[in-house]
Amino acid sequence: MRGIFSYLFIILLTASMHVCGQSIMPEAGSLHTIGESSNLERKGRTVRYDLYVRDTIVNFTGKRKKAIAINGSIPAPALYFNEGDTAEIYVHNEMKVETSIHWHGLLLPNQYDGVPYLTTQPIAAGTTHKFHFPLIQNGTYWYHSHTRLQEQSGMHGALIIRKSVPDQEREYTILLSDWTDMKPTEVQRRLHNQSDWFAIKKGSTQSYAEAARVGHFGTKLKNEWKRMAAMDVSDVYYEKFMINGKPLQNVQNLKGGDKVRLRVINGSASTYFWLTYSGGKITVVANDGKDVEHVEVDRLIVGVSETYDVILTIPKNMKYEFLATSEDRTSTTSVWLGEGMEMPAKKLPGLNYFSGMSMMNKMMSRKGNMKEMKMTNQIMDMNKIMYPETAMNKKMPMDMSEDKLHMGHSMLEMMPKNDSSSLVTLNYSMLKANTDTELPKWPTRILNFELTGNMNRYVWTINNKTVSETDKILIKRGENIRIIMVNNTMMRHPMHLHGHFFRVLNGQGKYSPLKTVLDIMPMETDTIEFAASESGDWFFHCHILYHMMSGMGRVFSYENSPPNREVLDPVQSYKKIKSDDRTIYPLAKIGVESSGSDGYVIFANTRYRFSTEWRIGFNKKDGWETESHLGRYVGKMQWLFPYIGWDFRKRTIDPTERNIFGQSVDEGQNIFGQENSKNFRQVFHLGLQYTLPLLIVADASVDHTGNVRFQLLREDIPFSKRLRMSFMVNTDKEYMAGFRYIITKSFSLSTHYDSDMGYGGGITITY
């Protein structure tokens, strides 16, 4: 009798957990063997999850910060299914703003893909959305918000679909993430406003003083001569990197000889991770949910949104570290496997940024284009020049001529080969599917995508156009789409296709691997192809969150698709999609010094900029001046900026006053012999700004009275890590030079000399 009651109790408990939206599946981070739960053994079920999205407060760094949790946790709970199940997922939005969930890597009906306004209605505040779709695949996947920047705030979780005939290894799910205490909207704004604060925090500034200290002063000058800002391998400074929401994890109950499958998911917003293991080789067995032939490596880099299944062996009865290091090597997160004495993984040393800068100087033309290189599938990692731990850094000569670098294949021969004494690093050419992946015998359509953009203004595009500047790409069901991608930027881009697997043409023929994310490195040309077998609209975009929001993406749209009942007004909905990269970002710099106040306020987006600057003297005779410009950036590198503007000025001049050169401050004429309007000016003007070598901005304008002015200026010249210089000189015989020492992201000590107001010292506030 007692057994019957126990059985009934278990049934009631299971039902109550099901209704409450809790899973009786193992959570991410729990070590288990397939078949531990009887729930996992059933096939063809409808598996229900209830996900409650709520605002919350977290403390990952000693500071309380706002975040978004699902079912009270960050990351969100792991969802477990079997291949052949039907997913029934209810998303309850308990926030005051809309949200969404995208099921990354899943093949599912278009209406459930989860991109708000494109495939699925946004989940309005206080409402519930039901997702119901069959699971026709297996593997390691994940889910995340596709609304604005919510993914950065914690809305991401693992999604595991087990095989109908399961693997036998014990397994552990790892979701990697990055955390910033800064509001994601503030991160995005600072990226678009060329803030150097993230580089200061990461220790990756490349100032003149730092360049001189390591013998690369000439490298720095050449870099700026080619109009390039300091290089970096990642954009954002993060306070924490985590595995399953914690900096460290421990997996016990493992002994020498055991094998464990790690399901590794890079759920970060913008961080690549190096993966290394103190217990020996890493065996890669799956990528983006698809099995591949086993390949042993010493390390691999997992791109943003990629997933890898790897098998590790526990060598002895000790505790071994599986270490994830951010690509910029600012910090790490790890999981310890086993019990006993700790065997730490070797930490990766810091990057040699000036070596990378020297290489990029050779690769980049003065027009801002990357020179053509025959590189593909990560076979040649140009960033190797910055890795102190590799033979590349020791063997590759730094005085290679640009002719040699331009030869492509000859450079490949110069790169050291993997041998018994060097690290074996995974690249895409090593991935081989274990089944035939050839596409149907359909007509093939070829698309050419050039990944374009620049760090100076944080613009990221395809073929120099953002999503909002293009139409949808129409494709037909029953054709194969081949995309040839050239990365003409200095950043890696993890390009993700929704709703489809694509083949990576990597030399493996009919066994080319299937993926949903392609990490394309700088200067690479990679080719992917997929069978157009669906319907509706599908997003293709860079999965670095801030690149996607800047417009690096396209929408593939199947012709003659039936209406999507989730998109009630397709025209207005697509306008919402386009609004992301049209966002206007404010910037302000306000100086308050002993001689007066000067500064500016700017409102800008990808192409347009409106700015107002001012100078106000605290001495009455110094008067005031304000000048405003409205214009549009032109060209891929955005070095050209035509504008219209207006200039108002009122000042009282003492004819006996002299500047530092002993000249009268009121000389009556500019250098063109035209009337000098330094005392009083009310004019409208047309102008043109152009970025010259050394990042000096040349500004030529003519006002409605016919007066011409030419000006040279540059801000934030990096003398040292925190010391910045600026200068300005123009044909009205005005000039300025100043210094600013950065204390915090918003506060600097400053001093400058102005030909109108003289010397001053004080503070500068930056927003």
Secondary structure as the mmCIF struct_conf table of DSSP 4:
data_model
#
loop_
_struct_conf.conf_type_id
_struct_conf.id
_struct_conf.beg_label_comp_id
_struct_conf.beg_label_asym_id
_struct_conf.beg_label_seq_id
_struct_conf.end_label_comp_id
_struct_conf.end_label_asym_id
_struct_conf.end_label_seq_id
HELX_RH_AL_P HELX_RH_AL_P1 ARG A 2 VAL A 19
TURN_TY1_P TURN_TY1_P1 CYS A 20 GLY A 21
BEND BEND1 MET A 25 MET A 25
HELX_LH_PP_P HELX_LH_PP_P1 PRO A 26 GLU A 27
TURN_TY1_P TURN_TY1_P2 ALA A 28 GLY A 29
STRN STRN1 HIS A 32 HIS A 32
TURN_TY1_P TURN_TY1_P3 ILE A 34 GLY A 35
BEND BEND2 GLU A 36 SER A 37
HELX_RH_AL_P HELX_RH_AL_P2 SER A 38 GLU A 41
BEND BEND3 GLY A 44 GLY A 44
STRN STRN2 THR A 46 VAL A 58
BEND BEND4 PHE A 60 LYS A 63
STRN STRN3 LYS A 65 ILE A 70
TURN_TY1_P TURN_TY1_P4 ASN A 71 GLY A 72
STRN STRN4 SER A 73 SER A 73
BEND BEND5 ILE A 74 PRO A 75
STRN STRN5 ALA A 76 ASN A 82
TURN_TY1_P TURN_TY1_P5 GLU A 83 GLY A 84
STRN STRN6 THR A 86 ASN A 93
BEND BEND6 MET A 95 VAL A 97
STRN STRN7 THR A 99 THR A 99
STRN STRN8 HIS A 102 HIS A 104
TURN_TY1_P TURN_TY1_P6 GLY A 105 GLY A 105
HELX_RH_3T_P HELX_RH_3T_P1 ASN A 110 TYR A 112
BEND BEND7 ASP A 113 ASP A 113
STRN STRN9 PRO A 116 PRO A 116
TURN_TY1_P TURN_TY1_P7 TYR A 117 THR A 119
STRN STRN10 THR A 120 THR A 120
STRN STRN11 ILE A 123 ILE A 123
TURN_TY1_P TURN_TY1_P8 ALA A 125 GLY A 126
STRN STRN12 THR A 128 PRO A 134
STRN STRN13 GLY A 139 HIS A 144
BEND BEND8 THR A 147 THR A 147
TURN_TY1_P TURN_TY1_P9 ARG A 148 LEU A 149
HELX_RH_3T_P HELX_RH_3T_P2 GLN A 150 SER A 153
TURN_TY1_P TURN_TY1_P10 GLY A 154 GLY A 154
STRN STRN14 HIS A 156 ARG A 162
BEND BEND9 SER A 164 VAL A 165
BEND BEND10 GLU A 169 GLU A 169
STRN STRN15 ARG A 170 TRP A 179
BEND BEND11 ASP A 181 MET A 182
HELX_RH_AL_P HELX_RH_AL_P3 PRO A 184 HIS A 192
TURN_TY1_P TURN_TY1_P11 ASN A 193 GLN A 194
HELX_RH_AL_P HELX_RH_AL_P4 TRP A 197 LYS A 202
TURN_TY1_P TURN_TY1_P12 GLY A 203 GLY A 203
HELX_RH_AL_P HELX_RH_AL_P5 TYR A 208 ARG A 213
TURN_TY1_P TURN_TY1_P13 VAL A 214 GLY A 215
HELX_RH_AL_P HELX_RH_AL_P6 PHE A 217 TRP A 225
TURN_TY1_P TURN_TY1_P14 LYS A 226 ARG A 227
HELX_LH_PP_P HELX_LH_PP_P2 ALA A 229 MET A 231
BEND BEND12 VAL A 233 VAL A 233
BEND BEND13 ASP A 235 ASP A 235
BEND BEND14 GLU A 239 GLU A 239
STRN STRN16 LYS A 240 ILE A 243
TURN_TY1_P TURN_TY1_P15 ASN A 244 GLY A 245
STRN STRN17 LYS A 246 LYS A 246
BEND BEND15 PRO A 247 PRO A 247
STRN STRN18 LEU A 248 VAL A 251
BEND BEND16 ASN A 253 ASN A 253
TURN_TY1_P TURN_TY1_P16 GLY A 256 GLY A 257
STRN STRN19 LYS A 259 ASN A 266
BEND BEND17 ALA A 269 SER A 270
STRN STRN20 PHE A 273 TYR A 277
TURN_TY1_P TURN_TY1_P17 SER A 278 GLY A 279
BEND BEND18 GLY A 280 GLY A 280
STRN STRN21 ILE A 282 ASN A 287
TURN_TY1_P TURN_TY1_P18 ASP A 288 GLY A 289
STRN STRN22 LYS A 290 VAL A 297
BEND BEND19 ASP A 298 ASP A 298
STRN STRN23 ARG A 299 VAL A 302
TURN_TY1_P TURN_TY1_P19 VAL A 304 SER A 305
STRN STRN24 THR A 307 THR A 313
BEND BEND20 LYS A 316 MET A 318
STRN STRN25 LYS A 319 SER A 326
TURN_TY1_P TURN_TY1_P20 GLU A 327 ASP A 328
BEND BEND21 THR A 330 THR A 330
STRN STRN26 THR A 332 GLY A 338
BEND BEND22 GLU A 339 MET A 341
STRN STRN27 GLU A 342 MET A 343
HELX_LH_PP_P HELX_LH_PP_P3 PRO A 344 LEU A 351
HELX_RH_AL_P HELX_RH_AL_P7 TYR A 353 MET A 363
STRN STRN28 MET A 364 MET A 364
TURN_TY1_P TURN_TY1_P21 ARG A 366 LYS A 367
BEND BEND23 GLY A 368 GLY A 368
HELX_LH_PP_P HELX_LH_PP_P4 ASN A 369 ASN A 369
STRN STRN29 MET A 370 MET A 370
HELX_LH_PP_P HELX_LH_PP_P5 LYS A 371 GLU A 372
TURN_TY1_P TURN_TY1_P22 ASN A 377 GLN A 378
BEND BEND24 ILE A 379 MET A 380
HELX_RH_3T_P HELX_RH_3T_P3 MET A 382 MET A 386
TURN_TY1_P TURN_TY1_P23 PRO A 388 GLU A 389
BEND BEND25 THR A 390 THR A 390
HELX_RH_AL_P HELX_RH_AL_P8 ALA A 391 LYS A 395
BEND BEND26 MET A 396 MET A 396
TURN_TY1_P TURN_TY1_P24 MET A 398 ASP A 399
HELX_RH_AL_P HELX_RH_AL_P9 GLU A 402 HIS A 406
TURN_TY1_P TURN_TY1_P25 MET A 407 MET A 407
BEND BEND27 GLY A 408 GLY A 408
HELX_RH_AL_P HELX_RH_AL_P10 HIS A 409 MET A 414
BEND BEND28 MET A 415 MET A 415
HELX_LH_PP_P HELX_LH_PP_P6 PRO A 416 ASN A 418
TURN_TY1_P TURN_TY1_P26 SER A 420 SER A 421
BEND BEND29 SER A 422 SER A 422
STRN STRN30 THR A 425 THR A 425
HELX_RH_3T_P HELX_RH_3T_P4 TYR A 428 MET A 430
STRN STRN31 ALA A 433 ALA A 433
BEND BEND30 ASN A 434 THR A 435
HELX_LH_PP_P HELX_LH_PP_P7 GLU A 438 PRO A 440
BEND BEND31 LYS A 441 LYS A 441
STRN STRN32 THR A 444 ASN A 454
TURN_TY1_P TURN_TY1_P27 MET A 455 TYR A 458
STRN STRN33 VAL A 459 ILE A 462
TURN_TY1_P TURN_TY1_P28 ASN A 463 ASN A 464
STRN STRN34 LYS A 465 LYS A 465
HELX_RH_3T_P HELX_RH_3T_P5 VAL A 467 GLU A 469
BEND BEND32 THR A 470 THR A 470
STRN STRN35 ILE A 473 ILE A 475
TURN_TY1_P TURN_TY1_P29 ARG A 477 GLY A 478
STRN STRN36 GLU A 479 ASN A 487
BEND BEND33 THR A 489 MET A 491
STRN STRN37 HIS A 493 LEU A 497
TURN_TY1_P TURN_TY1_P30 HIS A 498 GLY A 499
STRN STRN38 PHE A 502 VAL A 504
BEND BEND34 ASN A 506 GLY A 507
HELX_RH_3T_P HELX_RH_3T_P6 GLY A 509 TYR A 511
HELX_LH_PP_P HELX_LH_PP_P8 SER A 512 PRO A 513
STRN STRN39 LEU A 514 LYS A 515
BEND BEND35 THR A 516 THR A 516
STRN STRN40 VAL A 517 ILE A 520
TURN_TY1_P TURN_TY1_P31 PRO A 522 MET A 523
STRN STRN41 THR A 525 ALA A 532
BEND BEND36 GLY A 536 GLY A 536
STRN STRN42 ASP A 537 CYS A 542
BEND BEND37 ILE A 544 ILE A 544
HELX_RH_AL_P HELX_RH_AL_P11 LEU A 545 MET A 548
TURN_TY1_P TURN_TY1_P32 MET A 549 GLY A 551
STRN STRN43 GLY A 553 TYR A 558
TURN_TY1_P TURN_TY1_P33 GLU A 559 ASN A 560
HELX_LH_PP_P HELX_LH_PP_P9 SER A 561 PRO A 563
TURN_TY1_P TURN_TY1_P34 ARG A 565 GLU A 566
BEND BEND38 LEU A 568 LEU A 568
HELX_RH_AL_P HELX_RH_AL_P12 PRO A 570 LYS A 578
TURN_TY1_P TURN_TY1_P35 SER A 579 SER A 579
HELX_RH_3T_P HELX_RH_3T_P7 ASP A 580 ARG A 582
STRN STRN44 TYR A 585 GLU A 593
TURN_TY1_P TURN_TY1_P36 SER A 594 SER A 595
STRN STRN45 GLY A 596 ALA A 604
BEND BEND39 THR A 606 ARG A 607
STRN STRN46 TYR A 608 GLY A 617
BEND BEND40 PHE A 618 ASN A 619
HELX_RH_3T_P HELX_RH_3T_P8 LYS A 620 ASP A 622
STRN STRN47 TRP A 624 ARG A 632
STRN STRN48 VAL A 634 VAL A 634
BEND BEND41 GLY A 635 MET A 637
STRN STRN49 LEU A 640 LYS A 650
TURN_TY1_P TURN_TY1_P37 PRO A 655 THR A 656
STRN STRN50 ARG A 658 ARG A 658
TURN_TY1_P TURN_TY1_P38 ILE A 660 PHE A 661
BEND BEND42 GLY A 662 GLY A 662
STRN STRN51 SER A 664 SER A 664
BEND BEND43 VAL A 665 VAL A 665
BEND BEND44 GLY A 668 GLY A 668
STRN STRN52 GLN A 669 GLN A 669
TURN_TY1_P TURN_TY1_P39 ILE A 671 PHE A 672
BEND BEND45 GLY A 673 GLY A 673
HELX_LH_PP_P HELX_LH_PP_P10 GLN A 674 GLN A 674
STRN STRN53 GLU A 675 GLU A 675
HELX_LH_PP_P HELX_LH_PP_P11 ASN A 676 ASN A 676
BEND BEND46 LYS A 678 ASN A 679
STRN STRN54 PHE A 680 THR A 691
HELX_LH_PP_P HELX_LH_PP_P12 LEU A 692 LEU A 692
HELX_RH_3T_P HELX_RH_3T_P9 PRO A 693 LEU A 695
HELX_LH_PP_P HELX_LH_PP_P13 ILE A 696 ILE A 696
STRN STRN55 VAL A 697 ASP A 703
TURN_TY1_P TURN_TY1_P40 HIS A 704 THR A 705
BEND BEND47 GLY A 706 GLY A 706
STRN STRN56 VAL A 708 PRO A 718
BEND BEND48 PHE A 719 ARG A 722
STRN STRN57 LEU A 723 ASN A 730
TURN_TY1_P TURN_TY1_P41 THR A 731 ASP A 732
BEND BEND49 LYS A 733 LYS A 733
STRN STRN58 TYR A 735 ILE A 742
BEND BEND50 THR A 744 SER A 746
STRN STRN59 PHE A 747 ASP A 754
TURN_TY1_P TURN_TY1_P42 SER A 755 MET A 757
STRN STRN60 GLY A 758 THR A 766
#
